[in-house]
């Protein structure tokens, strides 16, 4: 079941009720922060996130309704979106990078949405792929965009067993595997996320010199 205490769940339920009867059913393969809340990886119910999903886009003409409902629940415009990494290319393209992703179906009373949520190991694969993508530019020029991936990776590693973590690292087609593995080691050693990327970059530059 969806956690009814979460702002995104309340907004999704209200949106479902507001949509016309002839609105097409949309399959939501939920990833990102909301998925981590639904699977109790993130435990703070007051943490405001959005609903990232893999699946078809909404028909045109509904963005105003979506944003109005989101505003009631203190969510940002575009709070329900399929703008996740590679999502515009579909699940098959994402899985070329991450390996097969597993989603668990969630029974709901929603009329217009079929909901499934990414499992922990698959979520770690997606987070590692996103981190790897950042490292491609970060190691060279020091520019980083998504520090928030690192805390989520740390939480996932706390919840998953060692074999699942190893499978996740092995499945992802890492272009900068060395850097990602160093970051993962530092996370699990208790180093704070904001310290990790500069440390890894310094080590990388030392290796290259």
FIDRENRO-650405 format. One line per field, with one value per residue (C-alpha): residue number from 1; y, z, x. Coordinates in pm, 1 decimal. Each point is the difference from the previous one (the first is absolute). Layout:
<recs>
resi <- [NUM; ...]
py <- [Y; ...]
pz <- [Z; ...]
px <- [X; ...]
</recs>
This chain:
<recs>
resi <- [1; 2; 3; 4; 5; 6; 7; 8; 9; 10; 11; 12; 13; 14; 15; 16; 17; 18; 19; 20; 21; 22; 23; 24; 25; 26; 27; 28; 29; 30; 31; 32; 33; 34; 35; 36; 37; 38; 39; 40; 41; 42; 43; 44; 45; 46; 47; 48; 49; 50; 51; 52; 53; 54; 55; 56; 57; 58; 59; 60; 61; 62; 63; 64; 65; 66; 67; 68; 69; 70; 71; 72; 73; 74; 75; 76; 77; 78; 79; 80; 81; 82; 83; 84; 85; 86; 87; 88; 89; 90; 91; 92; 93; 94; 95; 96; 97; 98; 99; 100; 101; 102; 103; 104; 105; 106; 107; 108; 109; 110; 111; 112; 113; 114; 115; 116; 117; 118; 119; 120; 121; 122; 123; 124; 125; 126; 127; 128; 129; 130; 131; 132; 133; 134; 135; 136; 137; 138; 139; 140; 141; 142; 143; 144; 145; 146; 147; 148; 149; 150; 151; 152; 153; 154; 155; 156; 157; 158; 159; 160; 161; 162; 163; 164; 165; 166; 167; 168; 169; 170; 171; 172; 173; 174; 175; 176; 177; 178; 179; 180; 181; 182; 183; 184; 185; 186; 187; 188; 189; 190; 191; 192; 193; 194; 195; 196; 197; 198; 199; 200; 201; 202; 203; 204; 205; 206; 207; 208; 209]
py <- [0.0; 358.9; 186.9; 242.6; 222.2; 113.1; 325.7; -159.7; -276.9; 258.5; 198.6; -311.9; -109.1; 345.3; 12.2; -341.0; 119.4; 320.0; -166.4; -61.9; -350.1; -37.3; 83.1; -283.7; -228.3; 85.9; -251.8; 158.6; -187.4; 210.1; 75.7; 272.5; 150.7; -95.9; -362.9; 9.9; 130.6; -268.9; -272.6; 155.4; 75.6; 364.3; 6.1; 371.2; 35.9; 379.2; -9.3; 174.8; -169.9; -52.8; -299.9; -110.4; -282.2; -198.1; -14.2; 197.3; 375.2; 157.1; 117.7; 370.3; 239.9; -134.8; 184.1; 282.6; -246.1; -196.5; 313.3; 132.9; -325.2; -11.3; 352.0; -105.8; -261.6; 224.1; -181.1; 167.9; 47.1; -315.9; -212.4; -305.3; -53.2; -249.4; 217.6; -253.5; -86.9; -159.2; -33.3; 171.3; -300.0; -252.9; -278.1; -213.1; 271.2; 60.9; -369.7; 5.6; 209.3; -143.8; -361.5; -137.6; 204.2; -157.6; 174.5; -120.9; 68.4; 185.9; -52.0; 331.7; 139.6; 235.4; 1.5; 147.7; -127.8; -340.5; 31.2; -199.8; 94.8; -74.7; -239.4; 84.7; -172.6; 148.6; 343.6; -32.0; -86.7; 315.5; 215.8; -144.4; 61.3; 362.8; 39.3; -149.9; 246.6; 286.3; -130.0; 14.2; 381.1; 44.2; -175.2; 235.8; 338.2; -36.0; 80.5; -204.2; 33.2; -266.4; -27.9; -144.9; -334.6; -78.5; 3.6; -220.5; -243.7; -9.3; -76.5; -274.3; -159.1; -3.8; -186.0; -243.7; -303.8; -27.0; -231.2; 243.4; 288.4; -200.9; -100.0; 360.6; 122.4; -286.4; 50.2; 370.6; 82.2; 237.1; 222.7; 129.6; -315.8; 83.8; 332.9; -140.8; -288.2; 240.1; 219.7; -303.0; -116.0; 344.2; 19.5; -331.1; 111.7; 283.9; 292.0; 265.6; 41.7; 358.0; -116.5; -299.0; 148.1; 242.2; -283.8; -233.2; 270.7; 75.8; -371.2; -14.6; 297.8; -150.2; -324.6; 190.5; 213.6]
pz <- [0.0; -54.2; 314.8; 50.5; 228.7; -285.6; -180.9; -340.4; 77.1; 101.6; -318.5; -218.7; 161.2; -51.7; -359.3; -71.0; 130.8; -205.1; -334.5; -237.5; -32.9; -354.8; 103.9; -115.6; 258.3; 47.2; 128.2; 257.8; 58.8; 295.3; 60.9; 188.5; 340.9; 20.6; -73.2; 282.5; 233.4; -104.8; 64.0; 334.8; -120.0; 78.3; 328.8; 42.2; -105.4; 0.2; -261.0; -304.2; -326.2; -336.1; -191.2; -259.7; -218.1; -306.8; -230.8; -252.6; 30.6; 100.7; -285.7; -79.8; 193.9; 354.0; 128.0; 156.1; 194.3; 110.3; 121.0; 182.0; 192.9; 72.2; 140.6; 255.1; 130.2; -15.1; -301.1; -281.6; -348.7; -202.3; 314.6; -201.6; -293.8; -211.2; -24.0; 168.9; -159.3; -343.2; 65.4; -325.3; -173.6; 195.8; 244.7; -252.5; -60.7; 373.8; 53.4; -252.8; 261.7; 325.1; -80.2; 54.5; 242.5; 225.8; 91.5; 259.8; -71.8; 270.0; 33.0; 13.3; -31.9; -276.7; -317.8; -244.8; 114.6; 20.1; 255.8; 45.4; 200.1; -71.5; 247.9; 206.7; -208.4; -321.9; 162.0; 92.8; -360.9; -121.4; 263.5; -90.0; -369.0; 75.0; 216.0; -273.9; -249.8; 231.9; 41.1; -374.6; 19.9; 368.2; -6.6; -271.9; 94.0; 356.2; -98.6; 179.0; -7.3; 215.7; 343.1; 120.5; -169.4; 249.9; 316.2; -174.5; -102.6; 362.1; 121.1; -259.0; 101.1; 362.7; -94.7; -261.6; 68.4; -131.4; -287.2; -130.5; 12.2; -191.0; -262.1; -43.1; -53.3; -238.8; -209.6; -64.4; -312.4; 187.5; -216.7; 305.6; 210.1; 201.3; 115.3; 80.9; 197.5; 193.5; 82.4; 110.8; 224.2; 161.0; 56.2; 179.3; 206.5; 147.7; -198.7; -60.6; -356.8; -35.0; 74.6; -229.9; -349.7; 60.6; 157.3; -292.4; -250.7; 182.8; -8.1; -368.9; -87.4; 199.1; -197.5; -328.8; 81.4]
px <- [0.0; 103.9; 101.1; -287.6; 208.1; 223.9; -70.2; 55.0; -250.9; -259.7; 62.3; -14.5; -327.8; -151.4; 122.4; -152.4; -336.7; 17.0; 70.8; -290.9; -143.5; 133.9; 357.2; 228.6; 156.7; 369.7; 249.5; 228.7; 326.1; 110.1; 366.2; 187.7; -70.9; -367.0; 87.5; 254.0; -270.1; -246.7; 258.3; 106.6; 353.5; -69.1; -188.7; -79.7; -363.7; 36.4; 274.9; -148.8; 82.7; -169.0; -129.2; 253.8; -122.4; 86.3; -298.3; -204.1; -37.7; -329.2; -222.4; 26.4; -218.6; 39.2; 306.8; -202.9; -218.1; 307.2; 176.8; -308.6; -38.0; 372.1; -9.8; -264.9; 243.0; 310.2; 143.5; 190.4; -141.3; 41.7; -3.3; -106.1; 233.3; 192.2; 310.8; 229.8; 335.0; -53.5; -374.7; -91.8; 157.2; -208.5; 71.8; 188.2; 259.9; 41.3; 62.7; 284.7; 180.8; -131.6; -76.8; -353.1; -209.0; -261.9; -324.9; -249.9; -365.6; -192.5; -376.1; -186.6; -350.9; 112.6; -210.1; 248.6; 338.3; 163.3; 278.2; 317.3; 308.8; 363.7; 160.4; 308.4; 266.3; -135.3; -17.9; 367.0; 82.3; -173.8; 171.5; 341.5; -64.3; -92.1; 310.4; 215.5; -142.8; 98.0; 352.9; 61.8; 13.7; 78.4; 335.8; 120.3; -145.7; -133.9; -358.4; -266.7; -376.7; -166.4; 159.3; -332.0; 68.3; 274.6; -215.6; -256.0; 274.8; 116.0; -355.0; -42.3; 330.4; -116.6; -318.8; 135.6; 211.5; 354.8; -87.4; -264.4; 247.6; 260.7; -255.1; -108.9; 356.0; 77.5; -317.6; 40.6; 198.3; 229.2; 218.9; 184.5; -17.7; 311.9; -143.2; -343.4; 148.0; 225.4; -300.5; -200.5; 285.0; 26.4; -376.2; 1.9; 299.5; -204.6; 142.5; -264.8; -129.9; 123.1; 355.3; 0.0; -1.3; 291.1; 198.4; -62.9; 88.1; 325.7; 87.8; -89.3; 217.7; 287.7; -29.7; -0.8; 306.4]
</recs>
